Amino acid sequence: MNGTILVGTAGQGILRSVDDGATWHRLGLKEAIEFDGTVRALAVDPADPSRVLAGADVGICLSTDGGAHFQRMTSPADGRTVWALAFSPTDPRLVLAGTGAPSRACMFRSRDGGLSWEQLNVELPEFCAGVNRPRILTIAFHPQKAGEAWFGVEEGGAWRTRDAGDSWERIDTPGRGINNSDIHAIAVLPATADAPAKHIVVTVNSVCESTDDAESFRCHPSKDRFDGLYYTRTVQPLDAEGRELLLAIGDGTPGSRTRIYRSEDRGQTWAQTLLNTAPNSTVWAFGTHASDRGLLFAGTKYGHLLRSTNGGRTWFKEWRDFSEITSVAWTPFVAPVHAHPQSIN
């Protein structure tokens, strides 16, 4: 595999490998992201794989060399913990970022690919019942409608914009069918010749689906569909048509039992994938890239990194253990090894 694997962690900043996982290095000293800091989100620019955005405990950081070095982008998010980042697939100059605990949950927008940022006018609660301070865990763009984007808050609901972030509407309102305001992940599947667009909202304990432009949702309790497991963590589309999906679920947070399920029919049915090593905690994040649909990564709460080379059907644990894995990214750009890497081998 030619490329760079990036693993965002809570406690070791970003670790990266440019030799297919044989060796791993933290960021060097005097970087914008501390080598023992927290990175909650990673996003590779779909128009330029050398550009990687990182959501850190210091704000929003940008790499232009595939993750070898990062600089903090001056923004209203400075000093806040960034939990979610996403580039628009229809216009990569449009980027959204969301913050959260221990800082206030807020939304931010860039119109120049992450170089400059503005805070958006959406009001979120400062505190909530479940996690004390809410955090924006997920951002998803509609793959066909340039102005439509979503974000989800743990805990604070599911929100949608139709005008690229100028205004927002809360979707988990009474009568629409979403059964919980604790939102862990959102995916928007495109319309195809034989299926309408589909919105998937993953709550802490259910998978909620809409095929009528989010006017109504049907929620499926996870414990009834996924062999008694309830803690539904994240969902990941794998192909441009939205036919193939992955779903990570466990028995709690951090959890002691977890599984990855795969769908080949836009989430109507799910099949358990093969984990060759039992993970030590709930799978927390997936890492993908459009240049190689078969190569996938998954990270757990307690630091296991799993790899699949066949589109998520089987998974093997990498030899290196990490601290809490919060995000995983892979880019076909081979990042240079800086002069004095902080090796963890």
Buried (B, 14 or more C-beta within 10 A) or exposed (E): BEBBBBBBBBEBBBBBBBEEBEBBBBBBEEBBBBBEBBBBBBBBBBEEBBBBBBBBBBBBBBBBBBBBBBEBBEBBBEEBBBBBBBBBBBBBBBBBBBBBBEBBBBBBBBBEBBEEBEBBEBEBBEEBEEBEBBBBBBBBBBBEBBBBBBBBBBBBBBBBBBEBBEEBEBBBEEEBBBBBBBBBBBBBBBBBEEBEBBBBBBBBBBBBBBBEEBEBBEBBBBBEBBEEBBBBBBBBBBEEBBBBBBBBBBBBEBBEBBBBBBBBEBBEEBEEBEBEEEBBBBBBBBBBBEBBBEBBBBBBBBBBBBBBBEBBBBBBBBEBBBBBBBBBBBBBBBBEBBEEBBEBE
